[in-house]
Amino acid sequence: MTVAALAVALLACAFILFIGVRFLIAPQVAMAGFGVPADSLRALTSIKGVRDITSGVVPLAALAAGGVHVFGWAMLAAAITPIGDAVIVLTNGGTLRQALSIHAITAALLIAVGLILALA
């Protein structure tokens, strides 16, 4: 039973990675697949809100279940989000100041604390 659950969980991870890549490569198709109009700003901001909540809850679950070491690895993995956000800002009309002052600093902090905790 555990092996089957692990297999399904890994497939789910692969599928959500595919969905994320599809949102980057083919946003119109991804929005339609998500079930909302491609030009729905409210849908996009809601998607971001849920993503940010999840980004805060998952590392906390890792801390609760696996301790500080696992939490550090989760923080390192979570640094992907603000790095991507900085790139999004820079490639969609935002300023370098916004990309660095908000997103790059967040990524640097996640990487620093993640390394300290993961390697402790």
C-alpha positions as CSV (number, residue, x, y, z in Angstrom):
1,M,0.0,0.0,0.0
2,T,2.8,2.4,0.9
3,V,4.6,1.8,-2.5
4,A,1.4,2.4,-4.4
5,A,0.7,5.6,-2.5
6,L,4.3,6.8,-3.1
7,A,3.9,6.0,-6.8
8,V,0.7,8.0,-7.0
9,A,2.3,10.9,-5.0
10,L,5.3,11.0,-7.3
11,L,3.0,11.0,-10.4
12,A,1.1,13.8,-8.9
13,C,4.3,15.8,-8.4
14,A,5.3,15.1,-12.0
15,F,1.9,16.2,-13.2
16,I,1.9,19.5,-11.2
17,L,5.3,20.2,-12.6
18,F,3.9,19.7,-16.1
19,I,1.0,22.0,-15.3
20,G,3.4,24.7,-14.0
21,V,5.6,24.4,-17.1
22,R,2.5,24.6,-19.3
23,F,1.5,27.9,-17.6
24,L,4.9,29.3,-18.5
25,I,5.0,28.0,-22.1
26,A,1.4,28.0,-23.2
27,P,-0.6,30.3,-20.8
28,Q,-3.7,30.4,-23.0
29,V,-4.0,26.6,-23.1
30,A,-3.1,26.4,-19.4
31,M,-5.8,28.9,-18.4
32,A,-8.4,27.1,-20.5
33,G,-7.3,23.8,-18.9
34,F,-7.6,25.4,-15.5
35,G,-11.2,26.3,-16.4
36,V,-11.1,30.1,-16.5
37,P,-10.9,32.7,-19.3
38,A,-7.3,33.5,-20.3
39,D,-7.8,37.2,-19.7
40,S,-9.2,36.8,-16.1
41,L,-7.1,39.0,-13.8
42,R,-9.1,37.8,-10.8
43,A,-8.4,34.2,-11.6
44,L,-4.7,34.9,-11.9
45,T,-4.5,36.8,-8.7
46,S,-6.5,34.0,-7.0
47,I,-4.1,31.4,-8.4
48,K,-1.2,33.4,-7.0
49,G,-2.8,33.8,-3.6
50,V,-3.4,30.0,-3.3
51,R,0.2,29.4,-4.5
52,D,1.6,31.8,-1.9
53,I,-0.5,30.2,0.9
54,T,0.8,26.8,-0.2
55,S,4.3,28.1,-0.3
56,G,4.0,29.0,3.3
57,V,2.2,25.9,4.5
58,V,4.4,23.2,2.8
59,P,7.6,24.2,4.5
60,L,5.8,24.3,7.9
61,A,4.5,20.8,7.3
62,A,8.1,19.7,6.5
63,L,9.2,21.3,9.8
64,A,6.5,19.6,11.7
65,A,7.1,16.2,10.2
66,G,10.8,16.2,9.6
67,G,12.4,18.7,11.8
68,V,14.8,21.5,11.2
69,H,17.0,19.7,8.7
70,V,14.1,18.8,6.4
71,F,12.7,22.3,6.9
72,G,16.0,23.7,5.6
73,W,15.7,21.7,2.4
74,A,12.2,22.8,2.0
75,M,13.3,26.4,2.3
76,L,15.9,25.9,-0.4
77,A,13.3,24.4,-2.7
78,A,11.0,27.3,-1.9
79,A,13.6,29.8,-3.2
80,I,12.6,28.7,-6.7
81,T,9.5,30.9,-6.3
82,P,11.0,34.3,-5.6
83,I,13.7,33.6,-8.2
84,G,11.0,32.9,-10.8
85,D,9.1,36.0,-9.6
86,A,12.1,38.2,-10.1
87,V,12.5,36.9,-13.7
88,I,8.8,37.5,-14.3
89,V,9.1,41.1,-13.0
90,L,12.1,41.7,-15.3
91,T,10.5,40.2,-18.4
92,N,7.1,41.8,-18.0
93,G,7.8,45.5,-17.6
94,G,8.8,45.7,-14.0
95,T,11.9,47.4,-12.8
96,L,15.2,45.9,-11.8
97,R,14.7,47.7,-8.4
98,Q,11.4,45.8,-7.9
99,A,12.9,42.5,-8.9
100,L,15.9,42.9,-6.6
101,S,14.4,44.6,-3.6
102,I,11.4,42.3,-3.3
103,H,12.1,39.0,-5.0
104,A,15.8,38.6,-5.1
105,I,16.2,39.5,-1.4
106,T,13.5,37.0,-0.5
107,A,15.3,34.3,-2.5
108,A,18.7,35.1,-0.9
109,L,17.2,34.9,2.6
110,L,15.5,31.6,1.8
111,I,18.8,30.2,0.4
112,A,20.8,31.5,3.3
113,V,18.5,30.1,6.0
114,G,17.8,27.0,4.0
115,L,21.5,26.2,3.8
116,I,22.1,26.9,7.5
117,L,19.2,24.6,8.5
118,A,19.8,21.9,5.9
119,L,23.5,21.6,6.7
120,A,23.2,21.9,10.5
